[in-house]
Amino acid sequence: MATKVVAQNSGSAISGAVDSAISEGFGGGGPPATVSGGGVRFNFAADPDGKPDTIAHAADPFSSAGGSFGTARSFAPEQRDRVNDAFGALAYAGGYAKAPPRRVEQRDWYGWAEVRGAHLDRWGTGGLGVVTGASLLSGDQVNLLAGVTRKLTPNFLIGVLGGYETFDYRSDALQGRLKGDGWTVGSYLGWMLAPNIRFDAAFAYSGIGYDGSAGTASGQFGGQRWLLSSGLTGTYQSWGLQIEPSARIYALWEHENAYRDTLGILLSDRNFAVGRASGGVKLSYPVAWISTATLVPYVGVYSDYYFNSDNVTLVAAVPAIPVINVFDGWSARAIGGLAAKFNNGAQVAIGGERSGIGGSFGLWTYRARASVSFGAQ
């Protein structure tokens, strides 16, 4: 049960990181730190004081605060300039005569890093043959990812990524525990099919080390995982809102090596596949909160379908262990958060995600980050 949960969470983290990286690449680099549905993003190529030559809209709220959310008329001239420069994509810039913002040379390289933490709430309860009433599975996982994007043309880019994951899951019903870690390498591409429609695809390979126990038996074994991810994303604006419909899918295949546990029992190798297809929309809205800060709240709702296959079947003599998967079938997912950017370049972002709405599981993802701007001056 637990290895499939690890794979699903990693697939979601990598797919979301690629989505944000490609949006960032087409959006001119973005700010130093933002929160999105994929996690917290730290953009090492950002220049908070400049304005890109070409403004494009990206998936993260700070990458392009589009629409007319209000006027800067009540600000002092120097304050108004800071707000207008920080959100140059806003259509309403007022009629003031002022020096144009410093132009930033359009960059073709972008570096990024992302962190995502997930908590699987209590799932399932034990019955006959195991600890009755105890949770079948719960635990935590953290995925750290970083990469470099190269924009080859205005409509096409490629990138490479690397990552690290660590996890710890427990089964009180089975008196078991699975923990471990692993690394990931991969690549991705993005293609603007139209001004408001983007296609992306990614491939990643992961090597995982597992350390498991159940009852009096324990053992260590390795696994290799392959991931394919793809998606279509739209970007539209209306009434100050940035509207981002999207459809995404990822699939993972994992091979786990045979091993002998501490009781001397040889366990054969295993192959399984997991994945998720999803579709939904995210809305973000920039607000000039005070003269020294701008807030960007966002919300999103998605429909998810999880699919699985496995070459191992559970022993029929243990009816208390369910044959279903933790992530299986249809469910909904909701995201929300708030980001703030200050005139001194500092940024604070918080956000969260709840998966499994209407399904048999509850998965919580938390994101938070504070940073200061850096880059070319």
N, C-alpha and C positions, 0 to 999 in steps of 0.2 A: 504493500500500500504506500509506504513512505517514499520509495524511489520514484514512483510516478508523480507524487506531489512535488518532489524536488525538481523533476524535469519540467513539469507544467509551470512552476514559478519561474524557473530560469528562462523558459521560452517566452513568457510574458515580459520579463525584464529585458531580454535582448531585443525582442520585437519592438517594444516601446522605446528603447534607447535608439534604435536605428531610425524609427519614425521621427524622433526629435532631432537627431543629427542631420538627417536629410532636410527637414524643414529649416533648420538653422543654416545649412549650407546655401539653400536657395534664398534665405531671408537676409543675407548680408552679414551673418555672424552673430547677431543677437547680443543680448547683454551678458554680463559676467555670470549671473545666476538666475534661474527661473524654476518654477514648479509647473509640471504638466502632468497629463495622465500617465506618462511613462516614468516619472520620478523627478528627482532634483537634478538639474543640469548646471555644470560649471563650464563656462565658455572661455577658454584661454585666449581666444582671438578677439575678444570684445574690446571696443573703444567707446566708453560711455559718453564722452564729450563730443564725438563726431557724428556725422550723418552720412550714410552710404550714398554713393553716386546713384545707385538703383535701389529703390525701395520695393521689397517684395514681402508678402505676408507669410508668416510661419506659424507653426502649430502652437508654440509656447506663447503665453499671454504677452510677455514683454518683447517678443521678437518683432511684433508689428501691432501696435495698438491702433487699429483702424476705426474709422467712423468719426462722427462729430459728437463728442461727449459734452462739449460746452465751450466756453470762451475763456481766454486768458486776460480779458480786459481789466479785471480787478487786481491783477498782479502788478508789482513794480516792473519797469522795463527789463531790468536784469533778471528778475525772477521769471518773467514771461518768456524770455529767451531760453532760459534753462529748460522750462517745461516743453517749449516748442522743439528745441533741439533733441531732447530725450525721446520725444514721440513725434518724429518728423513725418510719420505716415498719416497723422491726423489731417483730415480734409479741411478743418476749420482752423486757420492760422491767424484770423483777424486781418485788419487792414493796416497794420502799423508798418512804417518804414523803418527797417533795422538792417544792420549788417548781416549778410547771409551767413549761415552756420558754416563752420569749418568743414570742408569736404574731406572725406576719408577715402583714400584710394581703395577701390574694390579689391578685396583679398580673394585669393583662389585657394588658400589653405585654412582649415579650421581645426582646432583641437578641442576636445570635449571630455568630460568625465561625468559619471552619473552613479548615484547610489539609491538602492531600493531595499526596503526592509518589509517583510511580510510575516504575518502571524496567522496561523491556522487555528481557528477556534475549535472547541470541542466538537468532534465529528463521530457519530455513531456510539452505540453502547454495547457492551459485552453481554452474552447470554450463556447458554449451556456450554460447558467445557472451558470457559475462561472466567475472569473476574466479573461477575454479574453487575451490571449497572455502571461499570467503569468506562471511561472514554476509549474508543478504539484508536484514535489518532489525534494528536495536537502537536504544535511545535512552531519553530521560528526559522527564518532564513534571511540572509542578506546577500545581495548581488551587487558587486562593484564592477563598473564597466568604464572603459576609456577608449578613445579612438581619434583618428585623424581623417578629415575629409578633404578631397581635392576636387575643386570645381573645374572641369575640363572646358565646358562651354556654358553660356548662360542657362541652358536647358538640360544639362547633363553633368552629373558628378559621380564620383566613386569614393570609397573609403575603406579603411581597415579598422578593426577593433580588437581589443583584448579585455579579459575580465577575470574576476575571481569570485567564487561563491563559497559560503559556509552555511551549514544547516545543522539543526538539532531537533529531532522529532521523537515523541514518546507515544507508547501505547500502554496505557494503564491496564487495559483489559487483558493484553497478552504479556504484561510485565516485560515489555521490550523497549528498546531504544535504538535509534539509527542516527548517527551523526557522521560528519565528514566535510570535505571541501573539494574544490576542483578549480581548474583554469579553463579559459575559453579563448580561442582566436577565430577571426572571421573577416568577412568583407561584405560590402554592400554597394548598391548603386541607386541613383535617383534620376528620374526623367520627367520633365515637365511636358505632359502631353498637350496641354492647353494652358492659357494664362492662369486658370483657376483649378486645374486638375493635375495631380501629381501621381506618378507610379513609382513604387520602390520595391526592391527585392534584396534579400540578404541570405548569406550562408555562414554557418558557424560550426566549429568542432570543439568539443569539450572532453577533457579527461577528468574523471571523478574518482575519488577514493572514499570508500564506505567503511564504517566501523559499526557493526550491528550486534545486538544481543536480544535474546528472547528466552525468558526463564533462566535455566542454567547454562544455555548454549550461547556462544559468541563467535564471531569470526570477522575477518577483514577481506574485502574483495574490491576489485577495480571495475570501472565501467567506461565506455566510450560512447559519446553522444553526437549525433549530427542533427542540425537544425536548418530548415528552409522557412523563410518568411517572406511575405509579399503583401502589398496593400495599395489601395487607391484613396487619396485624400483630396477633398475640395476645400476651398477657402473663399468665403463670400462675406459681404458686409452690408448691414442694413440697420438704420436707426442707432448708429453707434456701436452695435454689436458685431463682434467677429464670430461668424458661424462656420463651423468646421465639421461637415459630415465626413464619415470615413467608413471603409470596409477593409478588414484585415484578416489574414489567416497565417498561422504558423503550424508546422508539424515537426516533431522530433522522433528520431529513432535511436534507441539505446541498446547496447549490448553489454551485459554484465558477465564477467568471467566466472568460471567454476571455482569453487574453493572448498576446503575442508574445515568444519567448525571444530570447537574445542572438545566436543563429544566424539570426534572422529568420524562424523557423518560427512560424506562427500555430496555436495550440492552442485547440480549441473549448471551450465551456463544458461543465460536467459536473454531473450530478445523481446522488446515491447516497443510500441509506438503510441504517442499521445499528441494532441493538438487542440487548437481552438480556432473557430471562425467567429468573427464578431462584426457588428455594424452598429453605428449610432452617431451621435452628434455632440459636440462640445460648444458651449457659448462662453465668451469672455467679454468683459466690458471695462474699459479704462476710465478711471475717475480721477480728476484733479482734486485730491482731497484737501491739501493745504498748499501754500505757495512753495513749500520745500519738499513735497512728496506727492507721488502719484500711486494710486492703488489699482490693481487689476484683479478683481474677483472672477472666478470661473466655475462653471458646473458642467457636467456631462453625464449622459445616460447611454448605455450600450447593452445590446442583446448578445449573449455569448452562447455558442454551442461547443461543448467539449466532446472529443471523440478519443477512443482508446482501442488498442489491440494488444494481445499478450500470448506468448507461446507456452505459458505456465498456467495450469489450473490448480486451484486450491484443493486440499484433501477433503473429500466428501465426508469423512468421519468427524470433521470439526465444523458443525453447522453454525457455531457462533460467529465464525469469521465470514463476513459478507463477501460475495463474489463480485459485487459492484465496485466501481472505482469512486474515490473521493470526488474527483472532478469528472462529472459525467452528465451528458444531456444538456438541456436548456437551462439557463439562468440569466439574471440581469446583473449589471454592474453600474455603480454610480461613483462619480468622482467629484471633488470639489476642493477649493482652496483659495488662498489669498496671497498675493505678492505685493510688495511695496518697494518702490525705488525712490531714494532720497537724492537731493541735489549734490551732496558731497560724494556720490557714487556708491554709497553703502546700499545693500539690498537685504531684505529679510523675506523669506518665503516659507509658507506652511501649507500642507495639503494632505489629503487622505483619499482612500478608495475602499469601497466595500463591494466585494465580489460574492457571488453565490446567492443573490437575492432571488427568492422563489425556488431555490435548489435545495440540495441536501447538505450543503456545507456553508461555512462562513469564513471568508478570508479577508483580513484587514491589512491594508498597506498604508504605512505612515511615511511622510516626507517632511523634512524641515531643514532650513539652511539660512545662515546669515553670512554675508560676505561684503567685501569692499571692492570697488572696481580697480582694474589695472589694464595695462595695454599701452599701445603707442600714444604718445602725447604730442 
